Amino acid sequence: MIRESFINDVAAYIEQRISAVRLNNSHIINQFVVKEVQGCCVAMEIMVPHGIVSTINVIDLLDENLEVISTNDVVVPITADTVILQSFEVREG
């Protein structure tokens, strides 16, 4: 069994590595409304301004070198300024 404190440290490490979000392989957002760790959970909110894209199909989390950390295929229509929440939990598998 992995100690909870180690899992929380891994979550904090992941949160620190995430520097930006890329939408649809082209639009980079590096300002977060919220980016925080609570125990083993990482939560991020980004503001997607109306007009930047009509629909989000891919969300990439990027490190400081703009290398992809993770990719999610989604379908999110953007009809107004929209705050998107992405969260994940680090846990023993």
Residue pairs with C-beta under 8 A, 6 or more apart in sequence:
1 92
2 92
4 39
4 40
7 40
7 90
7 91
7 92
8 37
8 39
8 40
8 90
10 40
10 90
11 37
11 39
11 40
11 41
11 42
11 89
11 90
12 37
14 42
14 69
14 90
15 35
15 36
15 37
15 42
17 63
17 64
17 69
18 35
18 42
18 44
18 61
18 62
18 63
18 69
19 30
19 62
19 63
19 64
19 66
20 28
20 29
20 30
20 61
20 62
20 66
21 28
21 29
21 30
21 44
21 46
21 59
21 60
21 61
21 62
21 86
22 28
22 29
22 58
22 59
22 60
22 62
22 66
22 68
23 29
23 48
23 52
23 53
23 56
23 58
23 59
23 60
24 53
24 56
24 57
24 58
25 58
25 60
27 52
27 53
28 62
28 66
29 46
29 47
29 48
31 46
31 47
32 44
32 45
32 46
33 45
33 46
33 47
33 83
34 43
34 44
34 45
35 43
35 44
35 45
36 42
36 43
36 44
37 43
40 89
40 90
40 91
41 87
41 88
41 89
41 90
42 87
42 88
42 89
42 90
43 85
43 86
43 87
44 85
44 86
44 87
45 83
45 84
45 85
45 86
46 83
46 84
46 86
47 81
47 82
47 83
48 56
48 78
48 81
48 82
48 83
48 84
49 81
50 78
50 79
50 80
50 81
50 82
52 78
53 78
54 77
54 78
55 75
55 76
55 77
55 78
56 74
56 75
56 76
56 78
56 84
57 73
57 74
57 75
58 71
58 72
58 73
58 74
59 71
59 72
59 74
59 84
59 86
60 68
60 69
60 70
60 71
60 72
61 68
61 69
61 70
61 71
61 86
62 68
62 69
63 69
72 86
76 82
76 84
